[in-house]
Amino acid sequence: MYFETHCHYDFKDFDSDRDHLLSTTLPQAGISHMINIGTSLKTSRASVEVASKYAYIYATVGFHPHNAKDMTDDALDELIKMAKDPKVVAIGEVGLDFHYDFSPRDVQRFWFKEQLNLAMDLKLPLVIHSRSAEEETFDILKKSRAGEAVGGVMHCFSSNANYAQKYIDMGWHIGVGGVVTYKNAPDLREVVAITPHNRLLIETDCPYLSPEPNRGKRNDSQNLFHIVDKIAEIWGIPHNEVAKITSDNAKNLFKVD
């Protein structure tokens, strides 16, 4: 049984078969729990809505750094209201993205910090996005002490083992997806190797980042099988043991049964 910690089934990529996937295909593939991730007001609302329809699906609410330019005090108030829904288990996806800079960097920084404070006020863990902003993301998280206060996951971790260890020491989990199967990702496999078993989470970030052997195709949570297979190879333990460990980790972090 797999715990999918990061997916986007509200995205248009799944319009043609969403209901069949969520009601039949994924449960039959052994997906026992799933967290649909909010990235804006629209997708946060959609995540809460999809979570309300399926017992095994949960939601997060938050503004992705790409959408930070659209955030307002009113939007923050609405996030607070949505976060009180019992199926909302975290604040996210929040952070910094200096690769695309779809939102001005000062705006990204401001709303990242505001959402960190929101998570700590609500006592909810965080889902962190960081791309081409590793040093600044680390500094903000270190100063906030959010890792110690509420914890969370460094989603789709893309830095090196040195940074991974620093985040682990501050109380964060490491989120690993399909990239771990790519030939050009030795650094991520090293991160998996040094990550304590109780600090690793699995995710697909679907519809993006399909693992080998399905790279380039639309991703979905069935591909957790390939991610777990690679982690099992790196750790030198059975596939089913990795599935159980990462599921237990997610249940503990997000406080779900």
BAZADO-464391 format. One line per 10 residues: for each residue x, y, z of N, C-alpha, C, O. Coordinates in steps of 0.001 Angstrom, whole numbers. Example, Ala and Ser with C-alpha at 12.3 -4.5 7.8 and 13.67 -1.06 7.14 Angstrom:
2
13190 -5690 7800 12300 -4500 7800 13200 -3300 7800 14236 -3319 8465 ~ 12850 -2250 7080 13670 -1060 7140 12900 30 7870 13409 1138 8039;
//
This chain:
257
849 -1192 0 0 0 0 887 1245 0 1857 1315 754 ~ 561 2220 -837 1393 3405 -1020 672 4660 -540 -538 4800 -716 ~ 1439 5579 76 915 6885 483 1503 7925 -457 2686 8256 -378 ~ 663 8432 -1344 1039 9457 -2329 961 10821 -1635 -127 11282 -1292 ~ 2113 11462 -1431 2126 12693 -644 2052 13971 -1472 1981 15060 -902 ~ 2068 13869 -2809 2045 15107 -3597 1521 14826 -4992 2204 14202 -5804 ~ 294 15290 -5274 -307 15099 -6591 -1261 16250 -6892 -1640 17017 -6007 ~ -1636 16348 -8162 -2466 17458 -8634 -3585 16921 -9525 -3623 17212 -10720 ~ -4481 16151 -8952 -5544 15544 -9755 -6644 16524 -10162 -7525 16177 -10949 ~ -6597 17729 -9637 -7545 18751 -10087 -7104 19388 -11403 -7892 20110 -12015;
-5884 19151 -11858 -5378 19770 -13080 -6111 19212 -14308 -6621 18092 -14289 ~ -6149 20012 -15361 -6903 19662 -16571 -6385 18393 -17241 -7111 17760 -18007 ~ -5138 18016 -16963 -4563 16804 -17546 -5400 15565 -17226 -5336 14568 -17944 ~ -6186 15631 -16147 -6975 14475 -15719 -8471 14636 -15998 -9281 13851 -15506 ~ -8838 15643 -16780 -10262 15885 -17025 -10956 14700 -17686 -12140 14465 -17446 ~ -10235 13956 -18512 -10875 12888 -19280 -11142 11622 -18476 -12045 10857 -18814 ~ -10372 11391 -17418 -10515 10114 -16696 -10350 10247 -15187 -10105 9254 -14502 ~ -10483 11466 -14661 -10248 11719 -13237 -11080 10795 -12334 -10543 10131 -11447 ~ -12372 10765 -12571 -13245 10009 -11674 -12912 8520 -11674 -12912 7877 -10623 ~ -12630 7979 -12846 -12296 6548 -12910 -10968 6272 -12214 -10835 5283 -11492;
-9990 7140 -12430 -8698 6979 -11764 -8866 6969 -10250 -8383 6068 -9566 ~ -9560 7986 -9735 -9641 8160 -8283 -10554 7151 -7613 -10313 6764 -6470 ~ -11594 6721 -8304 -12545 5804 -7685 -12165 4339 -7860 -12533 3504 -7035 ~ -11434 4019 -8923 -11191 2612 -9247 -9720 2270 -9461 -9163 1435 -8749 ~ -9089 2920 -10450 -7745 2520 -10870 -6723 2624 -9741 -5980 1677 -9485 ~ -6684 3762 -9071 -5641 3978 -8061 -5846 3127 -6809 -4880 2540 -6323 ~ -7054 3036 -6271 -7231 2119 -5138 -6861 681 -5485 -6290 -33 -4660 ~ -7184 257 -6700 -6834 -1105 -7107 -5322 -1283 -7261 -4811 -2399 -7170 ~ -4611 -173 -7496 -3150 -216 -7623 -2451 -128 -6268 -1222 -103 -6204 ~ -3224 -80 -5195 -2631 -85 -3868 -2365 1286 -3282 -1600 1413 -2326;
-2988 2321 -3844 -2829 3673 -3275 -3811 3805 -2124 -5018 3919 -2340 ~ -3298 3788 -909 -4160 3798 279 -4472 5199 766 -5523 5430 1364 ~ -3560 6145 513 -3720 7541 933 -3130 8439 -148 -2221 8047 -879 ~ -3663 9637 -229 -3214 10577 -1253 -3447 12003 -761 -4458 12283 -117 ~ -2515 12901 -1062 -2675 14308 -715 -2661 15134 -1993 -1650 15188 -2694 ~ -3793 15780 -2296 -3877 16676 -3451 -3451 18073 -3012 -3893 18568 -1975 ~ -2598 18696 -3802 -1869 19889 -3351 -2462 21177 -3919 -2710 21282 -5121 ~ -2684 22151 -3042 -3117 23466 -3469 -1947 24340 -3876 -885 24303 -3255 ~ -2150 25130 -4931 -1097 26037 -5411 -1602 27469 -5606 -823 28361 -5939 ~ -2893 27687 -5402 -3542 28983 -5569 -4887 28883 -4865 -5219 27834 -4312;
-5668 29966 -4879 -7014 29850 -4299 -7838 28831 -5076 -8519 27996 -4480 ~ -7780 28897 -6409 -8573 27991 -7238 -8210 26532 -6984 -9089 25696 -6775 ~ -6914 26230 -7003 -6518 24833 -6833 -6645 24379 -5380 -6845 23192 -5122 ~ -6532 25301 -4433 -6764 24937 -3029 -8228 24551 -2830 -8533 23560 -2167 ~ -9127 25340 -3407 -10555 25001 -3326 -10802 23642 -3989 -11519 22798 -3451 ~ -10199 23446 -5159 -10396 22191 -5882 -9837 21001 -5097 -10411 19912 -5115 ~ -8715 21218 -4410 -8126 20135 -3613 -9038 19744 -2463 -9222 18559 -2183 ~ -9608 20739 -1800 -10538 20453 -706 -11768 19738 -1246 -12300 18834 -603 ~ -12219 20144 -2427 -13405 19520 -3023 -13149 18058 -3366 -13980 17202 -3065 ~ -12010 17757 -3993 -11737 16370 -4360 -11527 15527 -3110 -11902 14355 -3085;
-10930 16112 -2068 -10740 15369 -820 -12073 15034 -163 -12210 14003 495 ~ -13049 15909 -348 -14357 15671 266 -15100 14508 -392 -16020 13944 200 ~ -14704 14149 -1614 -15408 13111 -2365 -14868 11705 -2123 -15561 10715 -2357 ~ -13625 11629 -1653 -12979 10324 -1511 -12353 10209 -123 -11592 11080 297 ~ -12677 9141 574 -12215 8975 1957 -10694 8924 2051 -10133 9360 3056 ~ -10008 8402 1027 -8562 8205 1110 -7760 9411 627 -6529 9390 655 ~ -8449 10456 187 -7755 11639 -330 -7833 12788 677 -8879 13051 1270 ~ -6693 13465 851 -6585 14639 1720 -6122 15821 876 -5852 15669 -315 ~ -6031 16994 1489 -5718 18205 728 -4745 19092 1480 -4607 19010 2701 ~ -4073 19946 714 -3351 21075 1291 -3923 22352 686 -4579 22316 -355;
-3669 23476 1343 -4058 24776 799 -2853 25707 888 -2115 25694 1873 ~ -2666 26510 -149 -1542 27427 -148 -1301 28022 -1516 -1952 27662 -2496 ~ -338 28954 -1565 35 29617 -2814 1458 29234 -3191 2410 29517 -2463 ~ 1585 28583 -4347 2873 28275 -4956 3596 29586 -5258 2946 30598 -5519 ~ 4936 29585 -5228 5650 30833 -5543 5316 31409 -6912 5367 32625 -7096 ~ 4972 30549 -7886 4559 31073 -9188 3343 31988 -9055 3193 32942 -9818 ~ 2481 31697 -8087 1222 32426 -7931 1258 33459 -6820 232 34053 -6486 ~ 2438 33676 -6242 2543 34623 -5132 2091 36030 -5544 1589 36790 -4715 ~ 2266 36370 -6810 1866 37697 -7295 369 37930 -7190 -88 39073 -7201 ~ -403 36840 -7087 -1861 36949 -7007 -2372 36914 -5565 -3577 37003 -5331;
-1467 36787 -4608 -1898 36635 -3222 -2195 37990 -2599 -1537 38988 -2895 ~ -3211 38005 -1723 -3636 39216 -1023 -3988 38844 410 -4025 37667 769 ~ -4245 39859 1217 -4684 39591 2591 -6014 38843 2597 -6232 37970 3437 ~ -6898 39180 1668 -8177 38468 1569 -7965 37002 1222 -8644 36124 1754 ~ -7016 36743 324 -6713 35359 -38 -6164 34597 1163 -6489 33428 1369 ~ -5333 35268 1949 -4802 34640 3161 -5934 34279 4120 -5929 33207 4725 ~ -6893 35174 4251 -8052 34905 5113 -8827 33688 4618 -9298 32878 5417 ~ -8957 33564 3300 -9682 32408 2770 -8899 31119 3001 -9492 30077 3282 ~ -7573 31180 2886 -6766 29993 3190 -6993 29549 4633 -7095 28356 4918 ~ -7069 30520 5533 -7298 30197 6950 -8616 29455 7123 -8692 28470 7856;
-9655 29936 6440 -10966 29281 6529 -10912 27868 5957 -11438 26932 6558 ~ -10275 27714 4789 -10192 26388 4172 -9364 25427 5015 -9652 24231 5074 ~ -8339 25956 5665 -7439 25106 6446 -8131 24459 7639 -7614 23502 8214 ~ -9291 24974 8010 -10033 24401 9133 -10833 23168 8733 -11372 22471 9593 ~ -10914 22894 7427 -11581 21677 6975 -10808 20468 7508 -9579 20459 7439 ~ -11491 19451 8034 -10782 18301 8609 -9962 17498 7618 -9083 16740 8026 ~ -10226 17643 6314 -9429 16917 5318 -8181 17683 4887 -7380 17167 4106 ~ -8005 18911 5388 -6792 19681 5079 -5714 19319 6089 -5897 19492 7294 ~ -4585 18814 5588 -3555 18279 6476 -2250 19067 6450 -1328 18738 7196 ~ -2146 20105 5610 -896 20867 5529 -1130 22179 4801 -2140 22372 4125;
-149 23086 4964 -97 24329 4201 942 24139 3101 2083 23760 3367 ~ 534 24407 1871 1461 24221 773 710 24106 -542 -493 23845 -553 ~ 1352 24283 -1551 2784 24219 -1793 3329 25645 -1762 2915 26485 -2561 ~ 4247 25919 -853 4764 27268 -663 6287 27246 -797 6915 26198 -646 ~ 6877 28415 -1082 8328 28457 -1164 8840 29528 -2099 8249 30600 -2231 ~ 9954 29217 -2748 10623 30149 -3660 10960 29436 -4960 11389 28282 -4948 ~ 10766 30122 -6082 11163 29594 -7384 11830 30713 -8164 11165 31563 -8757 ~ 13164 30697 -8152 13945 31694 -8870 14385 31186 -10244 15155 31851 -10938 ~ 13898 30013 -10632 14198 29480 -11955 13344 30169 -13011 13854 30620 -14037 ~ 12042 30248 -12752 11127 30876 -13698 10812 32327 -13343 10552 33140 -14230;
10833 32656 -12051 10515 34025 -11608 9168 34504 -12146 9049 35643 -12598 ~ 8159 33643 -12098 6822 34043 -12545 6206 35089 -11615 5319 35840 -12019 ~ 6678 35134 -10374 6319 36210 -9448 7599 36925 -9037 8645 36288 -8918 ~ 7536 38261 -8812 8733 38983 -8380 9317 38370 -7107 8574 37911 -6240 ~ 10620 38364 -6999 11260 37670 -5891 10895 38254 -4525 10736 37507 -3559 ~ 10762 39572 -4432 10390 40153 -3141 8975 39745 -2742 8686 39584 -1557 ~ 8093 39576 -3728 6725 39121 -3466 6743 37655 -3025 6034 37272 -2095 ~ 7546 36852 -3688 7688 35449 -3286 8151 35347 -1832 7597 34586 -1039 ~ 9175 36127 -1504 9723 36068 -144 8663 36456 884 8508 35784 1903 ~ 7939 37532 617 6958 38040 1581 5888 36996 1873 5601 36700 3033;
5296 36436 811 4188 35503 1023 4654 34128 1473 3894 33396 2107 ~ 5871 33771 1162 6449 32554 1727 6497 32669 3254 6059 31766 3967 ~ 7024 33773 3735 7130 33966 5186 5750 34056 5840 5540 33532 6935 ~ 4821 34716 5169 3463 34814 5720 2812 33439 5843 2114 33160 6818 ~ 3043 32587 4849 2442 31258 4895 3163 30340 5886 2544 29436 6447 ~ 4437 30556 6102 5132 29840 7175 4500 30187 8514 4241 29308 9336 ~ 4254 31478 8727 3630 31917 9980 2227 31330 10117 1811 30938 11207 ~ 1495 31275 8987 153 30710 9009 190 29251 9453 -606 28838 10296 ~ 1103 28478 8895 1206 27065 9256 1516 26899 10743 949 26035 11412 ~ 2413 27728 11247 2767 27610 12660 1611 28045 13555 1395 27461 14617;
867 29065 13134 -313 29493 13902 -1364 28388 13948 -1997 28166 14980 ~ -1544 27693 12818 -2569 26651 12714 -2066 25284 13154 -2832 24324 13241 ~ -757 25210 13433 -125 23943 13838 -298 22856 12768 -642 21711 13062 ~ -47 23259 11520 -89 22338 10392 1298 22234 9766 2016 23231 9699 ~ 1689 21040 9305 2978 20918 8606 2955 21639 7264 1909 22101 6806 ~ 4115 21725 6651 4293 22498 5422 4785 21621 4276 5490 20633 4480 ~ 4390 22011 3061 4917 21411 1838 5709 22502 1133 5144 23495 676 ~ 7023 22309 1047 7933 23364 581 8414 23104 -841 8867 22008 -1173 ~ 8304 24144 -1675 8836 24140 -3039 10064 25043 -3071 10011 26185 -2616 ~ 11164 24533 -3606 12367 25361 -3756 13052 24989 -5056 13428 23836 -5269;
13209 25985 -5928 13923 25748 -7189 14821 26934 -7493 14368 28077 -7553 ~ 16094 26644 -7683 17106 27670 -7977 17125 28752 -6902 17434 29912 -7175 ~ 16790 28356 -5680 16751 29312 -4561 17164 28614 -3269 16675 28955 -2192 ~ 18063 27639 -3378 18349 26760 -2241 18858 27507 -1016 18370 27292 93 ~ 19840 28387 -1213 20440 29070 -68 19425 29954 640 19363 29980 1870 ~ 18624 30683 -145 17652 31582 469 16504 30812 1123 16042 31185 2201 ~ 16043 29743 478 15012 28909 1096 15496 28379 2432 14777 28427 3430 ~ 16717 27875 2443 17284 27321 3677 17360 28379 4770 16989 28120 5915 ~ 17840 29566 4422 17989 30631 5415 16641 31032 6011 16526 31234 7220 ~ 15617 31146 5151 14285 31527 5635 13727 30449 6553 13166 30757 7605;
13878 29196 6165 13353 28107 6994 14115 27984 8309 13529 27676 9347 ~ 15409 28223 8260 16205 28146 9491 15788 29236 10472 15625 28976 11664 ~ 15616 30456 9969 15225 31565 10840 13811 31392 11385 13519 31798 12510 ~ 12940 30790 10587 11546 30626 11014 11391 29559 12085 10462 29616 12891 ~ 12296 28585 12098 12228 27432 13005 10948 26620 12772 10459 25938 13673 ~ 10418 26706 11553 9187 25982 11226 9395 24473 11249 8477 23721 11575 ~ 10596 24034 10904 10879 22605 10926 10705 22014 12314 10178 20914 12476 ~ 11153 22756 13302 11010 22306 14680 9579 22481 15166 9076 21659 15931 ~ 8922 23552 14724 7596 23888 15240 6505 22974 14686 5687 22450 15443 ~ 6491 22783 13373 5416 21993 12757 5925 20937 11782 5197 19997 11462;
7158 21073 11303 7688 20101 10362 7062 20214 8989 6297 21135 8705 ~ 7398 19268 8156 6893 19282 6794 7844 18553 5876 8722 17815 6322 ~ 7656 18772 4573 8429 18041 3578 9041 18998 2570 8399 19943 2115 ~ 10295 18734 2232 10960 19419 1141 10567 18674 -124 11179 17672 -493 ~ 9529 19188 -780 8896 18518 -1916 9831 18432 -3113 10556 19375 -3433 ~ 9794 17273 -3764 10574 17048 -4990 12014 17532 -4789 12514 18363 -5547 ~ 12659 17004 -3768 13969 17500 -3357 14954 17427 -4517 15084 16395 -5176 ~ 15648 18548 -4757 16515 18628 -5937 17917 19126 -5616 18700 19391 -6528 ~ 18245 19256 -4334 19584 19713 -3970 20470 18500 -3676 20184 17389 -4121 ~ 21540 18726 -2928 22512 17663 -2698 22392 17078 -1293 21579 17527 -485;
23212 16075 -1020 23140 15380 265 23508 16291 1427 23002 16114 2536 ~ 24374 17254 1189 24759 18185 2245 23556 18988 2723 23311 19096 3924 ~ 22805 19550 1777 21599 20300 2139 20536 19374 2731 19831 19748 3668 ~ 20428 18171 2181 19445 17228 2719 19702 16982 4195 18767 16957 4995 ~ 20956 16801 4556 21290 16550 5959 20945 17753 6832 20468 17595 7956 ~ 21186 18953 6311 20847 20159 7068 19349 20248 7315 18915 20575 8419 ~ 18564 19960 6292 17105 19990 6454 16640 18917 7433 15784 19173 8279 ~ 17195 17737 7320 16833 16656 8241 17154 17065 9675 16363 16817 10585 ~ 18305 17686 9876 18697 18134 11216 17746 19187 11767 17605 19315 12983 ~ 17082 19951 10879 16134 20979 11305 14712 20443 11447 13798 21199 11778;
14514 19151 11203 13210 18564 11433 12381 18276 10199 11222 17876 10316 ~ 12955 18471 9004 12194 18292 7763 12285 16877 7229 13253 16161 7485 ~ 11245 16478 6468 11261 15248 5698 11716 15560 4273 11636 16701 3817 ~ 12186 14541 3588 12649 14671 2209 11651 13964 1292 11380 12776 1463 ~ 11104 14702 314 10157 14144 -645 10864 13715 -1914 11585 14504 -2524 ~ 10665 12468 -2315 11361 11914 -3481 10341 11386 -4483 9416 10656 -4128 ~ 10532 11772 -5743 9631 11349 -6813 10357 10672 -7941 11407 10059 -7749 ~ 9782 10791 -9133 10272 10052 -10284 11693 10367 -10711 12341 9539 -11351 ~ 12187 11544 -10370 13542 11936 -10780 14593 10950 -10258 15650 10792 -10867 ~ 14307 10291 -9137 15283 9357 -8558 15594 8206 -9518 16628 7551 -9384;
14710 7958 -10480 14937 6870 -11444 15723 7310 -12667 16108 6471 -13480 ~ 15972 8613 -12819 16624 9111 -14024 18129 8844 -13980 18745 8915 -12917 ~ 18706 8540 -15122 20142 8247 -15173 20988 9443 -14760 22085 9284 -14225 ~ 20461 10658 -15018 21244 11872 -14742 20969 12432 -13344 21149 13628 -13115 ~ 20533 11578 -12402 20201 12060 -11058 20981 11330 -9963 20377 10881 -8989 ~ 22319 11198 -10095 23086 10508 -9046 23048 11246 -7712 23106 10614 -6657 ~ 22949 12587 -7745 22910 13350 -6490 21671 12998 -5671 21743 12889 -4447 ~ 20533 12820 -6345 19316 12482 -5616 19397 11073 -5040 18907 10828 -3938 ~ 20001 10158 -5763 20162 8814 -5213 21083 8829 -3991 20900 8044 -3062 ~ 22073 9727 -3997 22921 9887 -2808 22112 10454 -1646 22306 10055 -498;
21201 11390 -1944 20319 11939 -907 19491 10820 -277 19380 10739 946 ~ 18912 9962 -1111 18126 8840 -587 18989 7945 291 18540 7477 1337 ~ 20212 7710 -127 21099 6814 611 21401 7331 2010 21536 6541 2944 ~ 21510 8657 2166 21884 9203 3490 20675 9603 4331 20826 9939 5506 ~ 19479 9572 3745 18290 9982 4485 17845 8867 5430 17668 7731 4992 ~ 17660 9171 6723 17147 8155 7645 15809 7612 7151 15009 8349 6575 ~ 15579 6358 7372 14363 5729 6857 13099 6432 7335 12092 6446 6627 ~ 13143 7013 8527 11926 7646 9070 11731 9081 8591 10846 9779 9088 ~ 12545 9536 7631 12420 10913 7140 12147 10996 5648 12185 12088 5081 ~ 11873 9880 5002 11656 9895 3558 10169 9735 3239 9477 8916 3844;
9690 10532 2277 8332 10425 1758 8391 10197 256 9343 10614 -405 ~ 7368 9533 -284 7300 9309 -1733 6169 10149 -2328 5160 10421 -1678 ~ 6368 10545 -3568 5408 11412 -4257 5584 11240 -5755 6623 10771 -6219 ~ 4559 11623 -6508 4718 11636 -7969 4773 13043 -8538 5383 13257 -9586 ~ 4143 14020 -7862 3953 15358 -8425 3190 15269 -9743 3353 16117 -10621 ~ 2349 14230 -9877 1619 14053 -11128 669 15242 -11354 81 15776 -10413 ~ 539 15635 -12620 849 14901 -13853 2278 15030 -14364 2572 14605 -15481 ~ 3174 15613 -13562 4543 15875 -14010 5499 14755 -13575 5167 13931 -12722 ~ 6691 14748 -14181 7853 13995 -13721 7636 12489 -13609 7953 11885 -12584 ~ 7100 11894 -14655 6959 10436 -14661 8327 9768 -14538 9298 10201 -15160;
8394 8717 -13736 9663 7995 -13601 9931 7106 -14805 9041 6855 -15618 ~ 11179 6630 -14910 11455 5558 -15856 10671 4329 -15391 10612 4087 -14185 ~ 10079 3557 -16266 10223 3563 -17725 9153 4373 -18443 8961 4205 -19647 ~ 8454 5248 -17728 7344 6006 -18327 7665 7485 -18504 6764 8305 -18680 ~ 8929 7816 -18457 9337 9214 -18571 8808 9823 -19865 8886 9214 -20933 ~ 8266 11042 -19748 7725 11735 -20906 6228 11572 -21072 5606 12300 -21846 ~ 5641 10619 -20350 4200 10407 -20406 3528 11105 -19213 4195 11503 -18258 ~ 2200 11244 -19287 1473 11798 -18150 1711 10910 -16936 1602 9687 -17015 ~ 2032 11530 -15833 2302 10799 -14607 1016 10591 -13815 116 11429 -13859 ~ 926 9481 -13093 -125 9318 -12095 413 8429 -10973 1533 7925 -11060;
-370 8243 -9942 127 7627 -8716 460 6148 -8844 1114 5596 -7959 ~ 31 5491 -9916 458 4112 -10138 1976 4022 -10255 2564 2979 -9968 ~ 2608 5116 -10676 4054 5121 -10869 4837 5180 -9563 6067 5138 -9584 ~ 4155 5276 -8436 4858 5150 -7153 5598 3820 -7076 6629 3716 -6411 ~ 5075 2810 -7752 5727 1501 -7765 7187 1624 -8202 8073 1048 -7571 ~ 7438 2367 -9271 8799 2485 -9808 9698 3300 -8877 10890 3020 -8749 ~ 9119 4303 -8233 9887 5123 -7289 10295 4284 -6082 11448 4320 -5652 ~ 9351 3536 -5545 9649 2671 -4396 10671 1602 -4782 11547 1263 -3987 ~ 10560 1079 -5986 11513 67 -6454 12947 606 -6433 13875 -88 -6017 ~ 13113 1845 -6885 14457 2437 -6913 14963 2696 -5494 16134 2451 -5202;
14098 3186 -4614 14507 3416 -3227 14898 2098 -2566 15891 2038 -1840 ~ 14130 1050 -2811 14445 -270 -2256 15820 -743 -2724 16578 -1339 -1959 ~ 16128 -467 -3990 17445 -827 -4526 18547 -58 -3808 19582 -631 -3466 ~ 18330 1240 -3578 19342 2080 -2930 19529 1670 -1477 20659 1576 -998 ~ 18440 1428 -781 18513 1064 643 18862 -402 867 19288 -776 1960 ~ 18687 -1223 -141 18984 -2638 9 17987 -3388 865 18351 -4312 1592 ~ 16718 -2987 779 15657 -3650 1535 14502 -3962 590 14458 -3414 -511 ~ 13560 -4829 987 12470 -5201 75 11553 -4030 -276 11381 -3096 507 ~ 10975 -4107 -1465 10028 -3105 -1966 8908 -2843 -958 8621 -1692 -630 ~ 8285 -3897 -474 7145 -3743 436 7529 -3051 1734 6714 -2360 2345;
8782 -3242 2152 9239 -2589 3383 9364 -1080 3169 9016 -297 4053 ~ 9858 -672 2000 9930 758 1683 8532 1356 1632 8300 2446 2155 ~ 7599 647 1005 6224 1145 922 5648 1365 2315 5005 2385 2565 ~ 5871 425 3220 5337 550 4573 6018 1675 5349 5352 2454 6031 ~ 7336 1758 5245 8080 2798 5958 7615 4181 5529 7322 5032 6369 ~ 7545 4406 4219 7180 5738 3735 5711 6051 4022 5360 7209 4246 ~ 4863 5046 4019 3463 5253 4384 3342 5641 5855 2615 6574 6197 ~ 4049 4931 6716 4024 5255 8153 4569 6657 8399 4041 7391 9235 ~ 5626 7033 7675 6192 8374 7828 5160 9446 7503 5009 10422 8237 ~ 4448 9252 6388 3442 10236 5963 2286 10295 6951 1806 11381 7275;
1839 9156 7428 753 9135 8404 1146 9901 9670 338 10640 10231 ~ 2371 9720 10106 2837 10414 11309 2956 11917 11093 2555 12707 11949 ~ 3508 12313 9944 3704 13737 9686 2367 14460 9510 2148 15522 10093 ~ 1481 13880 8705 224 14557 8366 -931 14180 9292 -2058 14646 9125 ~ -626 13324 10274 -1611 12976 11326 -2901 12409 10755 -3994 12885 11058 ~ -2755 11383 9923 -3907 10667 9382 -3766 9188 9690 -2656 8704 9910 ~ -4863 8473 9707 -4869 7033 9983 -4646 6229 8713 -4621 4999 8758;
//
